[in-house]
Amino acid sequence: MERIEAEKDIPSTYVSIIIPVFNEEDNLEELYKRLKTTMESYGKPYEILFVDDGSRDRSWEILEKIYREAKGRVRLIQFNRNYGQHLAIFAGMERVHGEIVVTLDADLQNFPEDIPLLVERIQEGHDVVGGWRENRKDSWLRTIPSYLVNLITSKVIGVKLKDYGCMLRAYRREIVEHMTMCQETSSFIPALANTFARSVDEIPVRHTKRSKGRSKYNLFKLIKLNFDLMTGFSLVPIQAVSFLGVLVAFLGLGFGAFLFIRRLLIGPEVEGVFTLFAILFVFIGLQILGMGLLGEYIGRIYREVRRRPRFIIRKELN
């Protein structure tokens, strides 16, 4: 890893902003311009840490240009390949200096101008403050799966929020330190933070359609995220399947007894064959679901016991 550090001491920092970047060459210059204007108007010492998550476009070139012009307020991390949004944020959290840490996507769908609103809520005494995209501008292919993820996450974590998927969020520094102590290779940062926080708040933030570039989340990634949530923070899914298996077994015994008594009273018959097939398919489906959930848990254990690095940093500019 190539690491370049400034010789002077790091200035006092109050707000650290972490921005994961993956193929966002069209948005970076405008994003930095709006961030700089917002934070200088806010008047608190700040730093911006961009994490290039293996971009294959001109994102790193543009980030280096921003770094040279920023005069000490911008820091850069470059991964050797794409590891995913949440590991990019973890890399930033391990290196920030601020008392309050804010995460923000680079796609400009969230407004950088809303950052002071979250910081002020943290100052009121909350440990974590999340943004809630009140008038979300995404298509139903994004909003419906996100609604299901929010519902499941609220049940699993025990903290009910309207929008776990919004990455415009603020964290008190001690919460960030607790999260960086967790070394699992697969995690969902908003849910993980809420397991450590004493006070969690949520405020409405502005949202707009993506005007440049392409979204990095598709339906498959949202489904994968949902499985990570279910298996990464609770044993309830596999316990629920076990309970359902016991219930189905008792129902099967009862149904078998019913068919036996019916055979004694009426005699052999061929009626209801298709009903039996339908019931059989339901049982098989439940078995496959249980095996799938069990496989998710075993897969997570397998990834952890290998102890491979969560990410590799190719270059770092401080």
KOLFIRO-987371 format. One record per residue (C-alpha): residue in one letter; residue number from 1; x negated, y, z. Coordinates in nm, 3 decimals, decimal comma, padded with zeros to 5 digits, always signed. Example, Ala and Ser with C-alpha at 12.3 -4.5 7.8 and 13.67 -1.06 7.14 Angstrom:
<recs>
{resn->A&resi->1&c1->-01,230&c2->-00,450&c3->+00,780};
{resn->S&resi->2&c1->-01,367&c2->-00,106&c3->+00,714};
</recs>
This chain:
<recs>
{resn->M&resi->1&c1->+00,000&c2->+00,000&c3->+00,000};
{resn->E&resi->2&c1->-00,125&c2->+00,344&c3->-00,089};
{resn->R&resi->3&c1->-00,065&c2->+00,596&c3->+00,188};
{resn->I&resi->4&c1->-00,136&c2->+00,968&c3->+00,164};
{resn->E&resi->5&c1->-00,098&c2->+01,179&c3->+00,477};
{resn->A&resi->6&c1->-00,133&c2->+01,548&c3->+00,543};
{resn->E&resi->7&c1->-00,414&c2->+01,639&c3->+00,779};
{resn->K&resi->8&c1->-00,218&c2->+01,891&c3->+00,979};
{resn->D&resi->9&c1->+00,003&c2->+01,789&c3->+01,267};
{resn->I&resi->10&c1->+00,365&c2->+01,701&c3->+01,193};
{resn->P&resi->11&c1->+00,589&c2->+01,997&c3->+01,287};
{resn->S&resi->12&c1->+00,873&c2->+01,963&c3->+01,534};
{resn->T&resi->13&c1->+01,176&c2->+01,812&c3->+01,361};
{resn->Y&resi->14&c1->+01,537&c2->+01,828&c3->+01,476};
{resn->V&resi->15&c1->+01,726&c2->+01,673&c3->+01,182};
{resn->S&resi->16&c1->+01,589&c2->+01,391&c3->+00,966};
{resn->I&resi->17&c1->+01,773&c2->+01,307&c3->+00,645};
{resn->I&resi->18&c1->+01,718&c2->+00,962&c3->+00,490};
{resn->I&resi->19&c1->+01,817&c2->+00,915&c3->+00,125};
{resn->P&resi->20&c1->+01,783&c2->+00,577&c3->-00,050};
{resn->V&resi->21&c1->+01,722&c2->+00,616&c3->-00,423};
{resn->F&resi->22&c1->+01,775&c2->+00,362&c3->-00,698};
{resn->N&resi->23&c1->+01,778&c2->+00,488&c3->-01,057};
{resn->E&resi->24&c1->+01,910&c2->+00,836&c3->-00,976};
{resn->E&resi->25&c1->+01,691&c2->+01,049&c3->-01,204};
{resn->D&resi->26&c1->+01,988&c2->+01,262&c3->-01,314};
{resn->N&resi->27&c1->+02,087&c2->+01,365&c3->-00,961};
{resn->L&resi->28&c1->+01,767&c2->+01,415&c3->-00,763};
{resn->E&resi->29&c1->+01,678&c2->+01,773&c3->-00,851};
{resn->E&resi->30&c1->+02,028&c2->+01,903&c3->-00,787};
{resn->L&resi->31&c1->+02,050&c2->+01,697&c3->-00,468};
{resn->Y&resi->32&c1->+01,727&c2->+01,844&c3->-00,330};
{resn->K&resi->33&c1->+01,825&c2->+02,197&c3->-00,425};
{resn->R&resi->34&c1->+02,157&c2->+02,168&c3->-00,241};
{resn->L&resi->35&c1->+01,995&c2->+01,997&c3->+00,058};
{resn->K&resi->36&c1->+01,728&c2->+02,266&c3->+00,088};
{resn->T&resi->37&c1->+01,985&c2->+02,546&c3->+00,068};
{resn->T&resi->38&c1->+02,209&c2->+02,378&c3->+00,326};
{resn->M&resi->39&c1->+01,939&c2->+02,299&c3->+00,579};
{resn->E&resi->40&c1->+01,763&c2->+02,635&c3->+00,553};
{resn->S&resi->41&c1->+02,096&c2->+02,809&c3->+00,607};
{resn->Y&resi->42&c1->+02,163&c2->+02,585&c3->+00,906};
{resn->G&resi->43&c1->+01,839&c2->+02,702&c3->+01,066};
{resn->K&resi->44&c1->+01,724&c2->+02,381&c3->+01,238};
{resn->P&resi->45&c1->+01,382&c2->+02,222&c3->+01,170};
{resn->Y&resi->46&c1->+01,438&c2->+01,935&c3->+00,927};
{resn->E&resi->47&c1->+01,270&c2->+01,675&c3->+00,712};
{resn->I&resi->48&c1->+01,396&c2->+01,482&c3->+00,410};
{resn->L&resi->49&c1->+01,276&c2->+01,127&c3->+00,354};
{resn->F&resi->50&c1->+01,346&c2->+00,977&c3->+00,011};
{resn->V&resi->51&c1->+01,309&c2->+00,599&c3->-00,018};
{resn->D&resi->52&c1->+01,266&c2->+00,483&c3->-00,378};
{resn->D&resi->53&c1->+01,422&c2->+00,136&c3->-00,375};
{resn->G&resi->54&c1->+01,241&c2->+00,000&c3->-00,681};
{resn->S&resi->55&c1->+01,379&c2->+00,245&c3->-00,937};
{resn->R&resi->56&c1->+01,309&c2->+00,165&c3->-01,301};
{resn->D&resi->57&c1->+01,376&c2->+00,512&c3->-01,440};
{resn->R&resi->58&c1->+01,199&c2->+00,846&c3->-01,379};
{resn->S&resi->59&c1->+01,319&c2->+00,875&c3->-01,018};
{resn->W&resi->60&c1->+00,972&c2->+00,839&c3->-00,861};
{resn->E&resi->61&c1->+00,820&c2->+01,090&c3->-01,101};
{resn->I&resi->62&c1->+01,089&c2->+01,343&c3->-01,010};
{resn->L&resi->63&c1->+01,046&c2->+01,271&c3->-00,639};
{resn->E&resi->64&c1->+00,672&c2->+01,337&c3->-00,660};
{resn->K&resi->65&c1->+00,746&c2->+01,670&c3->-00,824};
{resn->I&resi->66&c1->+00,989&c2->+01,757&c3->-00,542};
{resn->Y&resi->67&c1->+00,730&c2->+01,646&c3->-00,287};
{resn->R&resi->68&c1->+00,468&c2->+01,883&c3->-00,428};
{resn->E&resi->69&c1->+00,711&c2->+02,175&c3->-00,426};
{resn->A&resi->70&c1->+00,862&c2->+02,110&c3->-00,082};
{resn->K&resi->71&c1->+00,555&c2->+02,217&c3->+00,120};
{resn->G&resi->72&c1->+00,578&c2->+01,965&c3->+00,401};
{resn->R&resi->73&c1->+00,954&c2->+01,915&c3->+00,440};
{resn->V&resi->74&c1->+00,980&c2->+01,612&c3->+00,210};
{resn->R&resi->75&c1->+00,834&c2->+01,265&c3->+00,260};
{resn->L&resi->76&c1->+00,843&c2->+00,976&c3->+00,014};
{resn->I&resi->77&c1->+00,843&c2->+00,598&c3->+00,035};
{resn->Q&resi->78&c1->+00,826&c2->+00,373&c3->-00,268};
{resn->F&resi->79&c1->+00,917&c2->+00,002&c3->-00,250};
{resn->N&resi->80&c1->+00,743&c2->-00,247&c3->-00,480};
{resn->R&resi->81&c1->+01,089&c2->-00,369&c3->-00,596};
{resn->N&resi->82&c1->+01,458&c2->-00,332&c3->-00,520};
{resn->Y&resi->83&c1->+01,551&c2->-00,456&c3->-00,171};
{resn->G&resi->84&c1->+01,890&c2->-00,292&c3->-00,126};
{resn->Q&resi->85&c1->+02,034&c2->+00,023&c3->+00,024};
{resn->H&resi->86&c1->+02,034&c2->-00,084&c3->+00,388};
{resn->L&resi->87&c1->+01,673&c2->-00,203&c3->+00,397};
{resn->A&resi->88&c1->+01,572&c2->+00,126&c3->+00,234};
{resn->I&resi->89&c1->+01,747&c2->+00,311&c3->+00,517};
{resn->F&resi->90&c1->+01,578&c2->+00,087&c3->+00,774};
{resn->A&resi->91&c1->+01,239&c2->+00,176&c3->+00,626};
{resn->G&resi->92&c1->+01,325&c2->+00,544&c3->+00,665};
{resn->M&resi->93&c1->+01,453&c2->+00,499&c3->+01,021};
{resn->E&resi->94&c1->+01,122&c2->+00,342&c3->+01,123};
{resn->R&resi->95&c1->+00,937&c2->+00,658&c3->+01,011};
{resn->V&resi->96&c1->+01,156&c2->+00,960&c3->+01,085};
{resn->H&resi->97&c1->+01,077&c2->+01,212&c3->+01,360};
{resn->G&resi->98&c1->+01,409&c2->+01,392&c3->+01,411};
{resn->E&resi->99&c1->+01,628&c2->+01,395&c3->+01,721};
{resn->I&resi->100&c1->+01,929&c2->+01,345&c3->+01,492};
{resn->V&resi->101&c1->+01,908&c2->+01,115&c3->+01,190};
{resn->V&resi->102&c1->+02,143&c2->+01,157&c3->+00,894};
{resn->T&resi->103&c1->+02,185&c2->+00,912&c3->+00,606};
{resn->L&resi->104&c1->+02,309&c2->+01,021&c3->+00,265};
{resn->D&resi->105&c1->+02,346&c2->+00,859&c3->-00,076};
{resn->A&resi->106&c1->+02,167&c2->+01,015&c3->-00,373};
{resn->D&resi->107&c1->+02,466&c2->+01,002&c3->-00,609};
{resn->L&resi->108&c1->+02,611&c2->+01,341&c3->-00,501};
{resn->Q&resi->109&c1->+02,954&c2->+01,191&c3->-00,438};
{resn->N&resi->110&c1->+02,919&c2->+01,306&c3->-00,078};
{resn->F&resi->111&c1->+02,849&c2->+01,675&c3->-00,022};
{resn->P&resi->112&c1->+02,509&c2->+01,760&c3->+00,137};
{resn->E&resi->113&c1->+02,681&c2->+02,075&c3->+00,263};
{resn->D&resi->114&c1->+02,879&c2->+01,860&c3->+00,511};
{resn->I&resi->115&c1->+02,566&c2->+01,750&c3->+00,703};
{resn->P&resi->116&c1->+02,589&c2->+02,033&c3->+00,964};
{resn->L&resi->117&c1->+02,942&c2->+01,917&c3->+01,051};
{resn->L&resi->118&c1->+02,812&c2->+01,574&c3->+01,153};
{resn->V&resi->119&c1->+02,515&c2->+01,720&c3->+01,341};
{resn->E&resi->120&c1->+02,744&c2->+01,945&c3->+01,544};
{resn->R&resi->121&c1->+02,958&c2->+01,645&c3->+01,644};
{resn->I&resi->122&c1->+02,645&c2->+01,465&c3->+01,765};
{resn->Q&resi->123&c1->+02,560&c2->+01,776&c3->+01,970};
{resn->E&resi->124&c1->+02,901&c2->+01,747&c3->+02,138};
{resn->G&resi->125&c1->+02,787&c2->+01,418&c3->+02,295};
{resn->H&resi->126&c1->+02,863&c2->+01,143&c3->+02,045};
{resn->D&resi->127&c1->+02,606&c2->+00,876&c3->+01,965};
{resn->V&resi->128&c1->+02,725&c2->+00,804&c3->+01,611};
{resn->V&resi->129&c1->+02,935&c2->+01,019&c3->+01,379};
{resn->G&resi->130&c1->+03,059&c2->+00,877&c3->+01,050};
{resn->G&resi->131&c1->+03,203&c2->+01,052&c3->+00,750};
{resn->W&resi->132&c1->+03,552&c2->+00,958&c3->+00,638};
{resn->R&resi->133&c1->+03,620&c2->+01,011&c3->+00,267};
{resn->E&resi->134&c1->+03,970&c2->+01,149&c3->+00,316};
{resn->N&resi->135&c1->+04,039&c2->+01,211&c3->-00,055};
{resn->R&resi->136&c1->+03,826&c2->+00,940&c3->-00,207};
{resn->K&resi->137&c1->+03,769&c2->+00,972&c3->-00,583};
{resn->D&resi->138&c1->+03,677&c2->+00,611&c3->-00,666};
{resn->S&resi->139&c1->+03,886&c2->+00,365&c3->-00,867};
{resn->W&resi->140&c1->+04,112&c2->+00,104&c3->-00,708};
{resn->L&resi->141&c1->+03,848&c2->-00,162&c3->-00,791};
{resn->R&resi->142&c1->+03,633&c2->+00,009&c3->-00,527};
{resn->T&resi->143&c1->+03,894&c2->+00,134&c3->-00,281};
{resn->I&resi->144&c1->+04,087&c2->-00,192&c3->-00,230};
{resn->P&resi->145&c1->+03,779&c2->-00,408&c3->-00,148};
{resn->S&resi->146&c1->+03,650&c2->-00,124&c3->+00,072};
{resn->Y&resi->147&c1->+03,979&c2->-00,117&c3->+00,259};
{resn->L&resi->148&c1->+03,944&c2->-00,489&c3->+00,331};
{resn->V&resi->149&c1->+03,582&c2->-00,442&c3->+00,443};
{resn->N&resi->150&c1->+03,688&c2->-00,161&c3->+00,678};
{resn->L&resi->151&c1->+03,966&c2->-00,377&c3->+00,823};
{resn->I&resi->152&c1->+03,742&c2->-00,679&c3->+00,881};
{resn->T&resi->153&c1->+03,455&c2->-00,471&c3->+01,020};
{resn->S&resi->154&c1->+03,683&c2->-00,295&c3->+01,267};
{resn->K&resi->155&c1->+03,810&c2->-00,632&c3->+01,391};
{resn->V&resi->156&c1->+03,464&c2->-00,792&c3->+01,414};
{resn->I&resi->157&c1->+03,282&c2->-00,497&c3->+01,574};
{resn->G&resi->158&c1->+03,572&c2->-00,382&c3->+01,793};
{resn->V&resi->159&c1->+03,532&c2->-00,017&c3->+01,684};
{resn->K&resi->160&c1->+03,817&c2->+00,095&c3->+01,460};
{resn->L&resi->161&c1->+03,707&c2->+00,337&c3->+01,187};
{resn->K&resi->162&c1->+03,874&c2->+00,436&c3->+00,863};
{resn->D&resi->163&c1->+03,561&c2->+00,431&c3->+00,648};
{resn->Y&resi->164&c1->+03,266&c2->+00,207&c3->+00,725};
{resn->G&resi->165&c1->+03,149&c2->+00,236&c3->+00,365};
{resn->C&resi->166&c1->+03,066&c2->+00,607&c3->+00,370};
{resn->M&resi->167&c1->+02,688&c2->+00,648&c3->+00,406};
{resn->L&resi->168&c1->+02,712&c2->+01,012&c3->+00,509};
{resn->R&resi->169&c1->+02,658&c2->+00,939&c3->+00,877};
{resn->A&resi->170&c1->+02,464&c2->+01,085&c3->+01,171};
{resn->Y&resi->171&c1->+02,293&c2->+00,899&c3->+01,456};
{resn->R&resi->172&c1->+02,137&c2->+01,004&c3->+01,782};
{resn->R&resi->173&c1->+01,770&c2->+00,910&c3->+01,792};
{resn->E&resi->174&c1->+01,802&c2->+00,646&c3->+02,064};
{resn->I&resi->175&c1->+02,058&c2->+00,460&c3->+01,854};
{resn->V&resi->176&c1->+01,813&c2->+00,460&c3->+01,562};
{resn->E&resi->177&c1->+01,540&c2->+00,323&c3->+01,790};
{resn->H&resi->178&c1->+01,772&c2->+00,044&c3->+01,905};
{resn->M&resi->179&c1->+01,851&c2->-00,046&c3->+01,543};
{resn->T&resi->180&c1->+01,487&c2->-00,057&c3->+01,435};
{resn->M&resi->181&c1->+01,423&c2->-00,313&c3->+01,708};
{resn->C&resi->182&c1->+01,650&c2->-00,551&c3->+01,515};
{resn->Q&resi->183&c1->+01,443&c2->-00,734&c3->+01,257};
{resn->E&resi->184&c1->+01,706&c2->-00,940&c3->+01,075};
{resn->T&resi->185&c1->+01,669&c2->-00,943&c3->+00,699};
{resn->S&resi->186&c1->+02,037&c2->-00,879&c3->+00,626};
{resn->S&resi->187&c1->+02,242&c2->-00,623&c3->+00,814};
{resn->F&resi->188&c1->+02,506&c2->-00,351&c3->+00,769};
{resn->I&resi->189&c1->+02,383&c2->-00,031&c3->+00,931};
{resn->P&resi->190&c1->+02,717&c2->+00,140&c3->+01,020};
{resn->A&resi->191&c1->+02,839&c2->-00,177&c3->+01,193};
{resn->L&resi->192&c1->+02,503&c2->-00,238&c3->+01,367};
{resn->A&resi->193&c1->+02,495&c2->+00,119&c3->+01,500};
{resn->N&resi->194&c1->+02,842&c2->+00,086&c3->+01,649};
{resn->T&resi->195&c1->+02,734&c2->-00,220&c3->+01,849};
{resn->F&resi->196&c1->+02,481&c2->+00,000&c3->+02,034};
{resn->A&resi->197&c1->+02,677&c2->+00,326&c3->+02,057};
{resn->R&resi->198&c1->+02,872&c2->+00,434&c3->+02,363};
{resn->S&resi->199&c1->+03,065&c2->+00,706&c3->+02,182};
{resn->V&resi->200&c1->+03,156&c2->+00,684&c3->+01,812};
{resn->D&resi->201&c1->+03,339&c2->+00,955&c3->+01,620};
{resn->E&resi->202&c1->+03,459&c2->+01,000&c3->+01,264};
{resn->I&resi->203&c1->+03,532&c2->+01,318&c3->+01,073};
{resn->P&resi->204&c1->+03,677&c2->+01,383&c3->+00,726};
{resn->V&resi->205&c1->+03,419&c2->+01,478&c3->+00,463};
{resn->R&resi->206&c1->+03,449&c2->+01,579&c3->+00,101};
{resn->H&resi->207&c1->+03,411&c2->+01,331&c3->-00,182};
{resn->T&resi->208&c1->+03,390&c2->+01,367&c3->-00,558};
{resn->K&resi->209&c1->+03,362&c2->+01,145&c3->-00,863};
{resn->R&resi->210&c1->+03,017&c2->+01,040&c3->-00,978};
{resn->S&resi->211&c1->+02,928&c2->+01,276&c3->-01,263};
{resn->K&resi->212&c1->+02,586&c2->+01,133&c3->-01,355};
{resn->G&resi->213&c1->+02,440&c2->+00,784&c3->-01,344};
{resn->R&resi->214&c1->+02,613&c2->+00,456&c3->-01,262};
{resn->S&resi->215&c1->+02,737&c2->+00,311&c3->-00,935};
{resn->K&resi->216&c1->+02,514&c2->+00,042&c3->-00,784};
{resn->Y&resi->217&c1->+02,801&c2->-00,135&c3->-00,606};
{resn->N&resi->218&c1->+03,026&c2->-00,375&c3->-00,798};
{resn->L&resi->219&c1->+03,296&c2->-00,617&c3->-00,686};
{resn->F&resi->220&c1->+03,046&c2->-00,902&c3->-00,636};
{resn->K&resi->221&c1->+02,825&c2->-00,691&c3->-00,407};
{resn->L&resi->222&c1->+03,128&c2->-00,584&c3->-00,202};
{resn->I&resi->223&c1->+03,232&c2->-00,949&c3->-00,157};
{resn->K&resi->224&c1->+02,874&c2->-01,038&c3->-00,057};
{resn->L&resi->225&c1->+02,875&c2->-00,750&c3->+00,190};
{resn->N&resi->226&c1->+03,201&c2->-00,881&c3->+00,337};
{resn->F&resi->227&c1->+03,044&c2->-01,223&c3->+00,399};
{resn->D&resi->228&c1->+02,739&c2->-01,057&c3->+00,556};
{resn->L&resi->229&c1->+02,969&c2->-00,869&c3->+00,791};
{resn->M&resi->230&c1->+03,170&c2->-01,175&c3->+00,891};
{resn->T&resi->231&c1->+02,868&c2->-01,394&c3->+00,957};
{resn->G&resi->232&c1->+02,621&c2->-01,131&c3->+01,077};
{resn->F&resi->233&c1->+02,808&c2->-00,984&c3->+01,370};
{resn->S&resi->234&c1->+03,044&c2->-01,251&c3->+01,504};
{resn->L&resi->235&c1->+03,113&c2->-01,625&c3->+01,536};
{resn->V&resi->236&c1->+03,486&c2->-01,560&c3->+01,505};
{resn->P&resi->237&c1->+03,514&c2->-01,670&c3->+01,136};
{resn->I&resi->238&c1->+03,368&c2->-02,017&c3->+01,193};
{resn->Q&resi->239&c1->+03,562&c2->-02,049&c3->+01,520};
{resn->A&resi->240&c1->+03,883&c2->-01,955&c3->+01,339};
{resn->V&resi->241&c1->+03,818&c2->-02,221&c3->+01,074};
{resn->S&resi->242&c1->+03,754&c2->-02,478&c3->+01,347};
{resn->F&resi->243&c1->+04,081&c2->-02,388&c3->+01,519};
{resn->L&resi->244&c1->+04,262&c2->-02,406&c3->+01,185};
{resn->G&resi->245&c1->+04,108&c2->-02,749&c3->+01,124};
{resn->V&resi->246&c1->+04,243&c2->-02,878&c3->+01,455};
{resn->L&resi->247&c1->+04,585&c2->-02,733&c3->+01,374};
{resn->V&resi->248&c1->+04,587&c2->-02,893&c3->+01,029};
{resn->A&resi->249&c1->+04,484&c2->-03,227&c3->+01,180};
{resn->F&resi->250&c1->+04,781&c2->-03,221&c3->+01,421};
{resn->L&resi->251&c1->+05,014&c2->-03,121&c3->+01,139};
{resn->G&resi->252&c1->+04,876&c2->-03,407&c3->+00,929};
{resn->L&resi->253&c1->+04,939&c2->-03,655&c3->+01,209};
{resn->G&resi->254&c1->+05,292&c2->-03,527&c3->+01,251};
{resn->F&resi->255&c1->+05,357&c2->-03,543&c3->+00,878};
{resn->G&resi->256&c1->+05,218&c2->-03,899&c3->+00,864};
{resn->A&resi->257&c1->+05,446&c2->-04,006&c3->+01,149};
{resn->F&resi->258&c1->+05,742&c2->-03,850&c3->+00,968};
{resn->L&resi->259&c1->+05,663&c2->-04,039&c3->+00,646};
{resn->F&resi->260&c1->+05,622&c2->-04,367&c3->+00,839};
{resn->I&resi->261&c1->+05,960&c2->-04,331&c3->+01,010};
{resn->R&resi->262&c1->+06,122&c2->-04,229&c3->+00,680};
{resn->R&resi->263&c1->+05,979&c2->-04,541&c3->+00,513};
{resn->L&resi->264&c1->+06,125&c2->-04,762&c3->+00,789};
{resn->L&resi->265&c1->+06,468&c2->-04,601&c3->+00,759};
{resn->I&resi->266&c1->+06,497&c2->-04,550&c3->+00,382};
{resn->G&resi->267&c1->+06,238&c2->-04,784&c3->+00,234};
{resn->P&resi->268&c1->+05,973&c2->-04,726&c3->-00,035};
{resn->E&resi->269&c1->+06,022&c2->-04,420&c3->-00,255};
{resn->V&resi->270&c1->+05,823&c2->-04,214&c3->-00,501};
{resn->E&resi->271&c1->+05,983&c2->-03,877&c3->-00,426};
{resn->G&resi->272&c1->+05,765&c2->-03,591&c3->-00,307};
{resn->V&resi->273&c1->+05,445&c2->-03,701&c3->-00,484};
{resn->F&resi->274&c1->+05,376&c2->-03,351&c3->-00,612};
{resn->T&resi->275&c1->+05,444&c2->-03,208&c3->-00,266};
{resn->L&resi->276&c1->+05,180&c2->-03,440&c3->-00,124};
{resn->F&resi->277&c1->+04,936&c2->-03,328&c3->-00,392};
{resn->A&resi->278&c1->+05,004&c2->-02,962&c3->-00,304};
{resn->I&resi->279&c1->+04,942&c2->-03,031&c3->+00,064};
{resn->L&resi->280&c1->+04,625&c2->-03,222&c3->-00,027};
{resn->F&resi->281&c1->+04,495&c2->-02,927&c3->-00,229};
{resn->V&resi->282&c1->+04,558&c2->-02,695&c3->+00,067};
{resn->F&resi->283&c1->+04,357&c2->-02,923&c3->+00,296};
{resn->I&resi->284&c1->+04,073&c2->-02,947&c3->+00,044};
{resn->G&resi->285&c1->+04,069&c2->-02,567&c3->+00,007};
{resn->L&resi->286&c1->+04,041&c2->-02,525&c3->+00,384};
{resn->Q&resi->287&c1->+03,755&c2->-02,773&c3->+00,394};
{resn->I&resi->288&c1->+03,567&c2->-02,588&c3->+00,120};
{resn->L&resi->289&c1->+03,624&c2->-02,257&c3->+00,302};
{resn->G&resi->290&c1->+03,486&c2->-02,406&c3->+00,622};
{resn->M&resi->291&c1->+03,183&c2->-02,545&c3->+00,442};
{resn->G&resi->292&c1->+03,125&c2->-02,208&c3->+00,277};
{resn->L&resi->293&c1->+03,130&c2->-02,022&c3->+00,607};
{resn->L&resi->294&c1->+02,902&c2->-02,282&c3->+00,763};
{resn->G&resi->295&c1->+02,667&c2->-02,241&c3->+00,468};
{resn->E&resi->296&c1->+02,660&c2->-01,864&c3->+00,522};
{resn->Y&resi->297&c1->+02,551&c2->-01,909&c3->+00,884};
{resn->I&resi->298&c1->+02,289&c2->-02,170&c3->+00,791};
{resn->G&resi->299&c1->+02,163&c2->-01,947&c3->+00,510};
{resn->R&resi->300&c1->+02,118&c2->-01,655&c3->+00,750};
{resn->I&resi->301&c1->+01,924&c2->-01,879&c3->+00,989};
{resn->Y&resi->302&c1->+01,706&c2->-01,999&c3->+00,701};
{resn->R&resi->303&c1->+01,622&c2->-01,643&c3->+00,596};
{resn->E&resi->304&c1->+01,530&c2->-01,547&c3->+00,951};
{resn->V&resi->305&c1->+01,308&c2->-01,845&c3->+01,035};
{resn->R&resi->306&c1->+01,092&c2->-01,787&c3->+00,724};
{resn->R&resi->307&c1->+00,977&c2->-01,459&c3->+00,880};
{resn->R&resi->308&c1->+00,898&c2->-01,300&c3->+00,545};
{resn->P&resi->309&c1->+00,855&c2->-00,920&c3->+00,531};
{resn->R&resi->310&c1->+01,187&c2->-00,743&c3->+00,497};
{resn->F&resi->311&c1->+01,035&c2->-00,506&c3->+00,242};
{resn->I&resi->312&c1->+00,695&c2->-00,410&c3->+00,100};
{resn->I&resi->313&c1->+00,597&c2->-00,045&c3->+00,064};
{resn->R&resi->314&c1->+00,393&c2->+00,028&c3->-00,244};
{resn->K&resi->315&c1->+00,323&c2->+00,394&c3->-00,178};
{resn->E&resi->316&c1->+00,395&c2->+00,647&c3->+00,094};
{resn->L&resi->317&c1->+00,352&c2->+01,024&c3->+00,081};
{resn->N&resi->318&c1->+00,361&c2->+01,206&c3->+00,416};
</recs>
